[in-house]
């Protein structure tokens, strides 16, 4: 126990914990930015894939095939070399864009599956109300689809938090990279153990908060169904 306590104290000495907290903040920023890009891109790609226009379907097919068929770390390195060559700004943007493009493919499939799970009668109901296809999708189909895809989307969000650990390959100072640097300097595994605990706490907190959101949506849905039944 004494040795463990000494290792814990060692982490808090100097600026080690401050560095790890900076890395944690970068991880959170990358995750938030990437999931935002992934959601926007996913909606667009899902629409393209369900489109009746062949060129749109072909674009979606190629994008999904490439992204899902290659490792995320290779995608990140390619994006850093092509899109961010000579970039002098905050390298966090490389992680945000790279992981956002990667996440978009999986979010697109989640959205498509959610839309396909909605009865076609809902689209017919939208048409009877005078809605065009886009209005029907936005105001009738998507609100119902979101409830179906929410658990899978939460899982994608959690997976994305862990995937941020690869951004160190393009010199982004996230939690994993800074912990690895501290380990290399000190020849101790303590920084990696600390990073693991920080990831665990972050993911547990996100899981709890997102679970509350899901329960609230489910409860609201059940209440609406009861009111309709009455």
Secondary structure by P-SEA (a helix, b strand, c coil): caaaaaaaaaaaccaaaaaaaaaaaaaaaaaaaaaaaaaaaaaaaaaaaacccaaaaaaaaaaaaaaaaccaaaaaaaaaacccccccccaaaaaaaaaaaaaaaaaaaaaaaaaaaccaaaaaaaaaacccaaaaaacccaaaaaaaaaaaaaaaaaaaaaacccccccccccaaaaaaaaaaacccaaaaaaaaaaaaaaaaaaaaaaaaaaaaaaaaaaaaaaaaac
